[in-house]
């Protein structure tokens, strides 16, 4: 265990760790390469986790995961300037990066970044969503997240099919102006492209 005098990193905040443990969370401290390997195995094996990472660790996972083949399978595209402006105007959130879009099979209404943030505010509250996108120098990685994508128009829970019979979910890889990230990775994309499991 490193102490403040032997480490150049920020001091360990045991009060914050204790608070998280009392909330039922587990806090893990690990060497970067071990965390990257664990995250890759968690994605591939289909387990669910939320990781709060330093951006350099997330970048290594990102380079391994978001191959051109995976981008194509999920339909990931850059967030348009118009959509980013609408999110900023309506929710006061700065967002950039990539997301795919789903279409409601009943009413045809689109679901992408704006609708995802709108649903997040409805389900979790404005403060939590804004805080998620306002972290500084931290990345949140949702691994195999369990989420219901609900049409903002007719309230249908959207189930979408993709190439090769792969069920496509709403996927996102957000980058924000504070040097942070909020993203997801899913095992179904790994399974759909098994030759892409090479390490970074």
Secondary structure in CASP SS format (residue, H / E / C, confidence):
PFRMAT SS
TARGET T0000
AUTHOR 0000-0000-0000
METHOD secondary structure of the structure
MODEL  1
X C 1.00
X C 1.00
X C 1.00
X C 1.00
X C 1.00
X C 1.00
X C 1.00
X C 1.00
X C 1.00
X C 1.00
X C 1.00
X C 1.00
X C 1.00
X H 1.00
X H 1.00
X H 1.00
X H 1.00
X H 1.00
X H 1.00
X H 1.00
X H 1.00
X H 1.00
X C 1.00
X C 1.00
X C 1.00
X C 1.00
X C 1.00
X C 1.00
X C 1.00
X C 1.00
X C 1.00
X H 1.00
X H 1.00
X H 1.00
X H 1.00
X H 1.00
X H 1.00
X H 1.00
X H 1.00
X H 1.00
X H 1.00
X H 1.00
X H 1.00
X H 1.00
X H 1.00
X C 1.00
X C 1.00
X C 1.00
X E 1.00
X E 1.00
X E 1.00
X E 1.00
X E 1.00
X C 1.00
X H 1.00
X H 1.00
X H 1.00
X H 1.00
X H 1.00
X H 1.00
X H 1.00
X H 1.00
X H 1.00
X H 1.00
X H 1.00
X C 1.00
X C 1.00
X H 1.00
X H 1.00
X H 1.00
X H 1.00
X H 1.00
X H 1.00
X H 1.00
X C 1.00
X C 1.00
X E 1.00
X E 1.00
X C 1.00
X C 1.00
X H 1.00
X H 1.00
X H 1.00
X H 1.00
X H 1.00
X H 1.00
X H 1.00
X H 1.00
X H 1.00
X H 1.00
X H 1.00
X C 1.00
X C 1.00
X C 1.00
X C 1.00
X E 1.00
X E 1.00
X E 1.00
X E 1.00
X C 1.00
X C 1.00
X E 1.00
X E 1.00
X C 1.00
X C 1.00
X C 1.00
X C 1.00
X C 1.00
X C 1.00
X E 1.00
X E 1.00
X C 1.00
X H 1.00
X H 1.00
X H 1.00
X H 1.00
X H 1.00
X H 1.00
X H 1.00
X H 1.00
X H 1.00
X H 1.00
X H 1.00
X H 1.00
X C 1.00
X H 1.00
X H 1.00
X H 1.00
X H 1.00
X H 1.00
X H 1.00
X H 1.00
X H 1.00
X H 1.00
X C 1.00
X C 1.00
X C 1.00
X C 1.00
X E 1.00
X E 1.00
X E 1.00
X E 1.00
X E 1.00
X C 1.00
X C 1.00
X C 1.00
X C 1.00
X C 1.00
X C 1.00
X E 1.00
X C 1.00
X C 1.00
X C 1.00
X C 1.00
X C 1.00
X C 1.00
X E 1.00
X C 1.00
X C 1.00
X E 1.00
X E 1.00
X C 1.00
X H 1.00
X H 1.00
X H 1.00
X C 1.00
X E 1.00
X E 1.00
X C 1.00
X C 1.00
X C 1.00
X E 1.00
X E 1.00
X E 1.00
X E 1.00
X C 1.00
X C 1.00
X C 1.00
X C 1.00
X C 1.00
X E 1.00
X E 1.00
X E 1.00
X E 1.00
X E 1.00
X C 1.00
X H 1.00
X H 1.00
X H 1.00
X H 1.00
X H 1.00
X H 1.00
X C 1.00
X H 1.00
X H 1.00
X H 1.00
X C 1.00
X C 1.00
X C 1.00
X C 1.00
END
